[in-house]
Amino acid sequence: MTEKCEHLVHAPLASPKGRGCEECIQSGGHWVHLRVCLTCGHIGCCDSSPNRHATKHYLATGHPVVQSFEPGETWRWCYVDEQLSS
C-alpha cells in the first residue's frame, strides 16, 4: 500500500494569479489544460501542452503541488512523490 503524500495532505490553498498560462500568454503560445500551483498561485500549462510550463515552474521553484485549473476538476498532483489526489 502506498503511504499518503504529506505534500498533498498539507498543500496550501493559494489563489490563482490570472486566467491562463502566464508564460504562454506572454509568448503567444497555446495550452491544452491548465494547472495552478498551490504554493504561489502560478498558472501553467500541463505536460500535454507544447511548453509544459507547470512542470517547468515546479523545477524552477520546488513548489510541490498543483491542482487542475479546469472547470469541474479538483484533483491535485504532487511532483515530488508523483502522487495524485482527488
MMTF fields as JSON, N, C-alpha, C and O atoms, coordinates in Angstrom:
{
  "mmtfVersion": "1.0.0",
  "mmtfProducer": "UNKNOWN",
  "numBonds": 343,
  "numAtoms": 344,
  "numGroups": 86,
  "numChains": 1,
  "numModels": 1,
  "chainsPerModel": [1],
  "groupsPerChain": [86],
  "chainIdList": ["A"],
  "bondAtomList": [4, 2, 8, 6, 12, 10, 16, 14, 20, 18, 24, 22, 28, 26, 32, 30, 36, 34, 40, 38, 44, 42, 48, 46, 52, 50, 56, 54, 60, 58, 64, 62, 68, 66, 72, 70, 76, 74, 80, 78, 84, 82, 88, 86, 92, 90, 96, 94, 100, 98, 104, 102, 108, 106, 112, 110, 116, 114, 120, 118, 124, 122, 128, 126, 132, 130, 136, 134, 140, 138, 144, 142, 148, 146, 152, 150, 156, 154, 160, 158, 164, 162, 168, 166, 172, 170, 176, 174, 180, 178, 184, 182, 188, 186, 192, 190, 196, 194, 200, 198, 204, 202, 208, 206, 212, 210, 216, 214, 220, 218, 224, 222, 228, 226, 232, 230, 236, 234, 240, 238, 244, 242, 248, 246, 252, 250, 256, 254, 260, 258, 264, 262, 268, 266, 272, 270, 276, 274, 280, 278, 284, 282, 288, 286, 292, 290, 296, 294, 300, 298, 304, 302, 308, 306, 312, 310, 316, 314, 320, 318, 324, 322, 328, 326, 332, 330, 336, 334, 340, 338],
  "bondOrderList": [1, 1, 1, 1, 1, 1, 1, 1, 1, 1, 1, 1, 1, 1, 1, 1, 1, 1, 1, 1, 1, 1, 1, 1, 1, 1, 1, 1, 1, 1, 1, 1, 1, 1, 1, 1, 1, 1, 1, 1, 1, 1, 1, 1, 1, 1, 1, 1, 1, 1, 1, 1, 1, 1, 1, 1, 1, 1, 1, 1, 1, 1, 1, 1, 1, 1, 1, 1, 1, 1, 1, 1, 1, 1, 1, 1, 1, 1, 1, 1, 1, 1, 1, 1, 1],
  "groupList": [{"groupName": "MET", "atomNameList": ["N", "CA", "C", "O"], "elementList": ["N", "C", "C", "O"], "formalChargeList": [0, 0, 0, 0], "bondAtomList": [1, 0, 2, 1, 3, 2], "bondOrderList": [1, 1, 2], "singleLetterCode": "M", "chemCompType": "L-PEPTIDE LINKING"}, {"groupName": "THR", "atomNameList": ["N", "CA", "C", "O"], "elementList": ["N", "C", "C", "O"], "formalChargeList": [0, 0, 0, 0], "bondAtomList": [1, 0, 2, 1, 3, 2], "bondOrderList": [1, 1, 2], "singleLetterCode": "T", "chemCompType": "L-PEPTIDE LINKING"}, {"groupName": "GLU", "atomNameList": ["N", "CA", "C", "O"], "elementList": ["N", "C", "C", "O"], "formalChargeList": [0, 0, 0, 0], "bondAtomList": [1, 0, 2, 1, 3, 2], "bondOrderList": [1, 1, 2], "singleLetterCode": "E", "chemCompType": "L-PEPTIDE LINKING"}, {"groupName": "LYS", "atomNameList": ["N", "CA", "C", "O"], "elementList": ["N", "C", "C", "O"], "formalChargeList": [0, 0, 0, 0], "bondAtomList": [1, 0, 2, 1, 3, 2], "bondOrderList": [1, 1, 2], "singleLetterCode": "K", "chemCompType": "L-PEPTIDE LINKING"}, {"groupName": "CYS", "atomNameList": ["N", "CA", "C", "O"], "elementList": ["N", "C", "C", "O"], "formalChargeList": [0, 0, 0, 0], "bondAtomList": [1, 0, 2, 1, 3, 2], "bondOrderList": [1, 1, 2], "singleLetterCode": "C", "chemCompType": "L-PEPTIDE LINKING"}, {"groupName": "HIS", "atomNameList": ["N", "CA", "C", "O"], "elementList": ["N", "C", "C", "O"], "formalChargeList": [0, 0, 0, 0], "bondAtomList": [1, 0, 2, 1, 3, 2], "bondOrderList": [1, 1, 2], "singleLetterCode": "H", "chemCompType": "L-PEPTIDE LINKING"}, {"groupName": "LEU", "atomNameList": ["N", "CA", "C", "O"], "elementList": ["N", "C", "C", "O"], "formalChargeList": [0, 0, 0, 0], "bondAtomList": [1, 0, 2, 1, 3, 2], "bondOrderList": [1, 1, 2], "singleLetterCode": "L", "chemCompType": "L-PEPTIDE LINKING"}, {"groupName": "VAL", "atomNameList": ["N", "CA", "C", "O"], "elementList": ["N", "C", "C", "O"], "formalChargeList": [0, 0, 0, 0], "bondAtomList": [1, 0, 2, 1, 3, 2], "bondOrderList": [1, 1, 2], "singleLetterCode": "V", "chemCompType": "L-PEPTIDE LINKING"}, {"groupName": "ALA", "atomNameList": ["N", "CA", "C", "O"], "elementList": ["N", "C", "C", "O"], "formalChargeList": [0, 0, 0, 0], "bondAtomList": [1, 0, 2, 1, 3, 2], "bondOrderList": [1, 1, 2], "singleLetterCode": "A", "chemCompType": "L-PEPTIDE LINKING"}, {"groupName": "PRO", "atomNameList": ["N", "CA", "C", "O"], "elementList": ["N", "C", "C", "O"], "formalChargeList": [0, 0, 0, 0], "bondAtomList": [1, 0, 2, 1, 3, 2], "bondOrderList": [1, 1, 2], "singleLetterCode": "P", "chemCompType": "L-PEPTIDE LINKING"}, {"groupName": "SER", "atomNameList": ["N", "CA", "C", "O"], "elementList": ["N", "C", "C", "O"], "formalChargeList": [0, 0, 0, 0], "bondAtomList": [1, 0, 2, 1, 3, 2], "bondOrderList": [1, 1, 2], "singleLetterCode": "S", "chemCompType": "L-PEPTIDE LINKING"}, {"groupName": "GLY", "atomNameList": ["N", "CA", "C", "O"], "elementList": ["N", "C", "C", "O"], "formalChargeList": [0, 0, 0, 0], "bondAtomList": [1, 0, 2, 1, 3, 2], "bondOrderList": [1, 1, 2], "singleLetterCode": "G", "chemCompType": "PEPTIDE LINKING"}, {"groupName": "ARG", "atomNameList": ["N", "CA", "C", "O"], "elementList": ["N", "C", "C", "O"], "formalChargeList": [0, 0, 0, 0], "bondAtomList": [1, 0, 2, 1, 3, 2], "bondOrderList": [1, 1, 2], "singleLetterCode": "R", "chemCompType": "L-PEPTIDE LINKING"}, {"groupName": "ILE", "atomNameList": ["N", "CA", "C", "O"], "elementList": ["N", "C", "C", "O"], "formalChargeList": [0, 0, 0, 0], "bondAtomList": [1, 0, 2, 1, 3, 2], "bondOrderList": [1, 1, 2], "singleLetterCode": "I", "chemCompType": "L-PEPTIDE LINKING"}, {"groupName": "GLN", "atomNameList": ["N", "CA", "C", "O"], "elementList": ["N", "C", "C", "O"], "formalChargeList": [0, 0, 0, 0], "bondAtomList": [1, 0, 2, 1, 3, 2], "bondOrderList": [1, 1, 2], "singleLetterCode": "Q", "chemCompType": "L-PEPTIDE LINKING"}, {"groupName": "TRP", "atomNameList": ["N", "CA", "C", "O"], "elementList": ["N", "C", "C", "O"], "formalChargeList": [0, 0, 0, 0], "bondAtomList": [1, 0, 2, 1, 3, 2], "bondOrderList": [1, 1, 2], "singleLetterCode": "W", "chemCompType": "L-PEPTIDE LINKING"}, {"groupName": "ASP", "atomNameList": ["N", "CA", "C", "O"], "elementList": ["N", "C", "C", "O"], "formalChargeList": [0, 0, 0, 0], "bondAtomList": [1, 0, 2, 1, 3, 2], "bondOrderList": [1, 1, 2], "singleLetterCode": "D", "chemCompType": "L-PEPTIDE LINKING"}, {"groupName": "ASN", "atomNameList": ["N", "CA", "C", "O"], "elementList": ["N", "C", "C", "O"], "formalChargeList": [0, 0, 0, 0], "bondAtomList": [1, 0, 2, 1, 3, 2], "bondOrderList": [1, 1, 2], "singleLetterCode": "N", "chemCompType": "L-PEPTIDE LINKING"}, {"groupName": "TYR", "atomNameList": ["N", "CA", "C", "O"], "elementList": ["N", "C", "C", "O"], "formalChargeList": [0, 0, 0, 0], "bondAtomList": [1, 0, 2, 1, 3, 2], "bondOrderList": [1, 1, 2], "singleLetterCode": "Y", "chemCompType": "L-PEPTIDE LINKING"}, {"groupName": "PHE", "atomNameList": ["N", "CA", "C", "O"], "elementList": ["N", "C", "C", "O"], "formalChargeList": [0, 0, 0, 0], "bondAtomList": [1, 0, 2, 1, 3, 2], "bondOrderList": [1, 1, 2], "singleLetterCode": "F", "chemCompType": "L-PEPTIDE LINKING"}],
  "groupTypeList": [0, 1, 2, 3, 4, 2, 5, 6, 7, 5, 8, 9, 6, 8, 10, 9, 3, 11, 12, 11, 4, 2, 2, 4, 13, 14, 10, 11, 11, 5, 15, 7, 5, 6, 12, 7, 4, 6, 1, 4, 11, 5, 13, 11, 4, 4, 16, 10, 10, 9, 17, 12, 5, 8, 1, 3, 5, 18, 6, 8, 1, 11, 5, 9, 7, 7, 14, 10, 19, 2, 9, 11, 2, 1, 15, 12, 15, 4, 18, 7, 16, 2, 14, 6, 10, 10],
  "groupIdList": [1, 2, 3, 4, 5, 6, 7, 8, 9, 10, 11, 12, 13, 14, 15, 16, 17, 18, 19, 20, 21, 22, 23, 24, 25, 26, 27, 28, 29, 30, 31, 32, 33, 34, 35, 36, 37, 38, 39, 40, 41, 42, 43, 44, 45, 46, 47, 48, 49, 50, 51, 52, 53, 54, 55, 56, 57, 58, 59, 60, 61, 62, 63, 64, 65, 66, 67, 68, 69, 70, 71, 72, 73, 74, 75, 76, 77, 78, 79, 80, 81, 82, 83, 84, 85, 86],
  "secStructList": [7, 7, 7, 7, 7, 2, 2, 2, 2, 6, 7, 7, 7, 7, 7, 7, 7, 1, 1, 1, 7, 2, 2, 2, 2, 2, 2, 6, 7, 7, 7, 1, 1, 3, 3, 3, 3, 6, 6, 6, 7, 7, 3, 3, 3, 7, 6, 6, 1, 1, 1, 7, 2, 2, 2, 2, 2, 2, 2, 2, 2, 7, 7, 7, 3, 3, 3, 3, 7, 1, 6, 6, 7, 7, 7, 3, 3, 3, 6, 6, 6, 6, 3, 3, 3, 7],
  "xCoordList": [0.836, 0.0, 0.891, 1.905, 0.517, 1.265, 0.925, -0.244, 1.972, 1.741, 1.163, 1.403, 0.392, -0.167, 0.953, 1.881, 0.849, 1.821, 1.561, 0.475, 2.554, 2.405, 2.256, 1.616, 2.838, 2.682, 1.218, 0.713, 0.541, -0.875, -1.744, -2.691, -1.416, -2.195, -2.1, -3.085, -0.912, -0.679, -0.531, 0.018, -1.011, -0.887, -1.639, -2.785, -0.988, -1.675, -2.759, -2.903, -3.499, -4.563, -4.333, -5.088, -3.309, -3.007, -4.09, -4.668, -4.358, -5.323, -4.665, -3.534, -5.356, -4.799, -4.507, -5.269, -3.379, -2.978, -3.162, -2.265, -4.324, -4.596, -5.679, -6.353, -5.831, -6.881, -6.333, -7.087, -5.027, -4.405, -2.934, -2.429, -2.243, -0.815, -0.067, -0.08, 0.573, 1.251, 2.301, 2.363, 3.118, 4.191, 3.647, 4.164, 2.611, 2.021, 1.38, 1.487, 0.725, 0.113, 1.195, 1.026, 2.304, 3.394, 4.072, 4.469, 4.205, 4.945, 4.045, 4.547, 2.736, 1.823, 1.622, 1.132, 2.003, 1.841, 0.411, -0.469, 0.195, -1.133, -0.992, 0.09, -2.1, -2.096, -3.248, -4.197, -3.128, -4.18, -5.038, -6.259, -4.389, -5.06, -4.201, -3.014, -4.806, -4.101, -3.989, -4.85, -2.899, -2.636, -2.289, -1.631, -2.734, -2.407, -1.522, -1.829, -0.432, 0.477, -0.205, -0.655, -0.284, -0.966, -0.079, -0.551, 1.192, 2.079, 1.978, 1.887, 1.993, 2.065, 0.967, 0.855, 0.151, -0.936, -0.559, -1.404, 0.682, 1.106, 0.243, 0.0, -0.215, -0.978, -0.073, 0.485, 0.065, 0.899, 0.182, -0.807, 0.682, 0.067, 0.573, 1.667, -0.243, 0.021, 1.105, 1.591, 1.471, 2.505, 2.047, 2.881, 0.759, 0.269, 0.373, 0.214, 0.637, 0.811, 2.244, 3.144, 2.467, 3.799, 4.916, 6.034, 4.632, 5.713, 5.795, 6.775, 4.811, 4.844, 5.245, 6.104, 4.631, 5.036, 4.76, 5.487, 3.753, 3.502, 4.669, 5.133, 5.141, 6.288, 7.546, 8.343, 7.736, 8.901, 8.876, 9.922, 7.683, 7.548, 7.979, 8.706, 7.541, 7.956, 9.478, 10.099, 10.077, 11.525, 12.3, 13.375, 11.769, 12.443, 12.25, 13.129, 11.096, 10.765, 10.773, 11.01, 10.518, 10.38, 9.015, 8.802, 8.083, 6.72, 6.1, 5.948, 5.739, 5.443, 4.069, 3.949, 3.023, 1.669, 0.955, 0.953, 0.351, -0.524, -1.915, -2.097, -2.88, -4.261, -4.75, -4.342, -5.628, -6.223, -6.916, -7.572, -6.765, -7.434, -8.505, -8.852, -9.023, -10.08, -11.433, -11.539, -12.459, -13.788, -14.261, -14.205, -14.723, -15.274, -14.249, -14.629, -12.954, -11.91, -11.254, -10.945, -11.041, -10.437, -9.23, -8.692, -8.794, -7.673, -6.383, -6.234, -5.456, -4.145, -3.055, -3.278, -1.872, -0.718, 0.489, 0.775, 1.203, 2.454, 3.605, 3.752, 4.42, 5.574, 6.634, 7.278, 6.826, 7.868, 7.61, 8.493, 6.406, 6.075, 5.354, 5.037, 5.098, 4.383, 3.093, 2.849, 2.281, 1.006, -0.133, 0.017, -1.271, -2.487, -3.463, -3.552, -4.196, -5.226, -6.482, -6.418, -7.621, -8.861, -9.653, -10.725],
  "yCoordList": [-1.171, 0.0, 1.248, 1.288, 2.245, 3.484, 4.398, 4.575, 4.986, 5.929, 7.218, 7.572, 7.918, 9.199, 10.219, 10.286, 10.979, 12.028, 13.218, 13.796, 13.576, 14.695, 16.03, 16.946, 16.151, 17.384, 17.596, 18.717, 16.526, 16.632, 16.902, 17.685, 16.253, 16.423, 17.857, 18.412, 18.455, 19.775, 20.88, 21.942, 20.639, 21.647, 22.914, 22.858, 24.061, 25.329, 25.574, 24.792, 26.63, 26.965, 28.357, 29.283, 28.51, 29.81, 30.188, 29.324, 31.467, 31.958, 32.012, 32.484, 31.535, 31.589, 33.025, 33.946, 33.19, 34.51, 34.528, 34.137, 34.982, 35.071, 34.109, 33.481, 34.008, 33.16, 32.129, 31.325, 32.146, 31.213, 31.066, 31.663, 30.278, 30.061, 31.38, 31.947, 31.846, 33.135, 33.206, 34.188, 32.168, 32.16, 32.048, 32.696, 31.234, 31.099, 32.413, 32.792, 33.097, 34.381, 35.372, 36.092, 35.409, 36.339, 36.011, 36.914, 34.719, 34.316, 34.083, 33.853, 34.138, 33.859, 32.372, 31.963, 31.56, 30.112, 29.688, 30.523, 28.374, 27.852, 26.67, 26.103, 26.316, 25.219, 24.277, 24.593, 23.085, 22.072, 22.142, 22.279, 22.047, 22.137, 22.986, 23.19, 23.476, 24.358, 23.745, 22.978, 24.105, 23.686, 24.925, 25.836, 24.961, 26.076, 25.567, 24.554, 26.268, 25.949, 26.328, 27.463, 25.389, 25.669, 26.4, 26.794, 26.588, 27.362, 28.851, 29.665, 29.213, 30.636, 31.123, 32.327, 30.221, 30.629, 30.734, 31.092, 30.432, 30.473, 29.524, 28.389, 29.979, 29.123, 28.758, 29.629, 27.462, 26.97, 25.902, 25.328, 25.642, 24.635, 23.231, 23.064, 22.242, 20.85, 20.227, 20.846, 18.994, 18.286, 17.841, 17.442, 17.897, 17.616, 18.854, 18.765, 19.991, 21.242, 21.319, 20.701, 22.061, 22.107, 22.557, 22.051, 23.495, 24.064, 23.579, 23.875, 22.852, 22.225, 23.201, 22.886, 24.377, 25.415, 25.077, 25.557, 24.281, 23.922, 23.101, 23.354, 22.134, 21.327, 22.179, 22.033, 23.062, 23.956, 24.847, 25.139, 25.277, 26.082, 25.257, 25.758, 24.009, 23.141, 22.977, 23.092, 22.713, 22.503, 23.759, 23.658, 24.925, 26.179, 26.589, 27.214, 26.233, 26.725, 25.653, 25.955, 24.406, 23.343, 23.299, 22.527, 24.113, 24.082, 22.74, 22.464, 21.902, 20.501, 20.152, 19.146, 20.947, 20.502, 21.478, 22.691, 20.908, 21.672, 21.068, 19.904, 21.884, 21.425, 21.744, 22.736, 20.895, 21.183, 22.534, 22.862, 23.315, 24.609, 24.539, 25.549, 23.335, 23.111, 23.11, 22.6, 23.673, 23.71, 22.311, 21.368, 22.197, 20.946, 19.934, 18.862, 20.241, 19.308, 19.84, 21.028, 18.946, 19.358, 18.514, 18.673, 17.616, 16.745, 17.548, 18.641, 16.96, 17.568, 16.564, 15.354, 17.078, 16.243, 16.735, 17.932, 15.789, 16.094, 15.673, 14.493, 16.632, 16.332, 15.541, 14.665, 15.832, 15.198, 13.698, 12.885, 13.34, 11.934, 11.269, 10.081, 12.048, 11.55, 10.834, 9.692, 11.537, 11.003, 11.945, 13.166, 11.328, 12.039, 11.962, 10.936, 13.04, 13.069, 13.666, 14.661, 13.057, 13.601, 14.361, 14.88],
  "zCoordList": [0.0, 0.0, 0.0, 0.696, -0.766, -0.865, 0.301, 0.643, 0.919, 2.002, 1.44, 0.286, 2.28, 1.863, 1.695, 2.501, 0.671, 0.389, 1.314, 1.298, 2.111, 3.043, 2.314, 2.831, 1.117, 0.347, -0.025, 0.039, -0.411, -0.778, 0.447, 0.384, 1.555, 2.784, 3.299, 3.786, 3.192, 3.77, 2.717, 3.01, 1.514, 0.45, 0.818, 1.262, 0.63, 0.882, -0.168, -1.106, -0.015, -0.957, -1.534, -1.238, -2.344, -2.947, -3.947, -4.606, -4.052, -5.041, -6.409, -6.528, -7.451, -8.808, -9.227, -8.935, -9.919, -10.418, -11.921, -12.667, -12.367, -13.796, -14.237, -13.421, -15.566, -16.146, -17.11, -17.659, -17.322, -18.263, -17.961, -17.01, -18.759, -18.567, -18.782, -19.875, -17.733, -17.781, -18.888, -19.628, -19.0, -19.998, -21.416, -22.327, -21.619, -22.955, -23.404, -24.57, -22.49, -22.824, -23.252, -24.237, -22.516, -22.835, -24.16, -24.896, -24.467, -25.67, -26.882, -27.983, -26.7, -27.795, -28.029, -29.082, -27.044, -27.145, -26.843, -26.636, -26.821, -26.502, -25.548, -25.39, -24.921, -23.965, -24.23, -24.947, -23.614, -23.693, -22.42, -22.494, -21.262, -19.968, -19.038, -19.291, -17.964, -17.038, -15.646, -15.213, -14.953, -13.58, -12.771, -13.273, -11.508, -10.628, -9.496, -8.867, -9.242, -8.148, -6.839, -6.678, -5.907, -4.65, -3.652, -2.586, -3.973, -3.114, -3.411, -2.493, -4.706, -5.055, -5.997, -6.226, -6.55, -7.434, -8.907, -9.727, -9.26, -10.667, -11.491, -11.08, -12.639, -13.547, -14.711, -15.379, -14.945, -16.036, -16.832, -16.375, -18.017, -18.886, -18.529, -17.989, -18.843, -18.482, -19.359, -20.306, -19.026, -19.778, -21.162, -21.975, -21.455, -22.81, -23.703, -24.921, -23.094, -23.833, -24.369, -23.8, -25.446, -26.047, -25.101, -25.193, -24.197, -23.386, -21.947, -21.263, -21.47, -20.142, -19.037, -18.214, -19.017, -18.076, -16.61, -15.741, -16.3, -14.904, -14.357, -13.246, -15.117, -14.688, -14.628, -13.702, -15.593, -15.565, -14.326, -13.745, -13.922, -12.706, -11.491, -10.634, -11.409, -10.301, -10.286, -9.229, -11.431, -11.496, -11.091, -10.5, -11.4, -11.068, -9.606, -9.013, -9.026, -7.68, -6.6, -5.43, -6.981, -5.984, -5.336, -4.401, -5.81, -5.264, -5.653, -6.843, -4.685, -4.97, -5.537, -6.235, -5.264, -5.6, -6.536, -6.321, -7.58, -8.467, -8.404, -8.047, -8.756, -8.861, -10.258, -10.862, -10.764, -12.061, -11.999, -11.011, -13.066, -13.167, -14.246, -14.858, -14.473, -15.445, -14.729, -13.613, -15.353, -14.725, -14.315, -15.103, -13.073, -12.574, -12.095, -11.624, -12.199, -11.746, -10.476, -10.378, -9.499, -8.233, -7.849, -6.753, -8.737, -8.385, -8.241, -8.787, -7.481, -7.236, -7.596, -7.561, -7.945, -8.293, -7.516, -7.481, -6.886, -6.2, -7.095, -7.411, -7.503, -8.342, -7.577, -8.155, -6.299, -5.505, -5.374, -5.647, -4.96, -4.705, -5.87, -5.821, -6.92, -8.093, -7.702, -8.092, -6.922, -6.455, -6.823, -6.865, -7.086, -7.443, -6.288, -5.614, -6.054, -5.031, -5.641, -6.362, -5.349, -5.892, -4.872, -5.183]
}
